[in-house]
Amino acid sequence: MANLIDAFFFTILVAGFGLGLAYLAMAFFPATVADTRGRRAEAVYENIFLGAAGIIIALLMWVALVF
């Protein structure tokens, strides 16, 4: 049963890290052109926030696996 929980934590770790990196890449290399500068800035901040959240979730899952 402990291995099943570790596998679950590892799955969340990989998914969170992958999504975090993807959102950070989208923040620095936007694929869409927004109508106004405000919407562009809003999209960049949203992507940075979601990228940081994904990385933090991955780090929390790493801590859960180690300890």
Secondary structure, DSSP 4 states (H G I P E B T S, - for coil): -HHHHHHHHHHHHHHHHHHHHHHHHHHHS--S--SSHHHHHHHHHHHHHHHHHHHHHHHHHHHHHH-
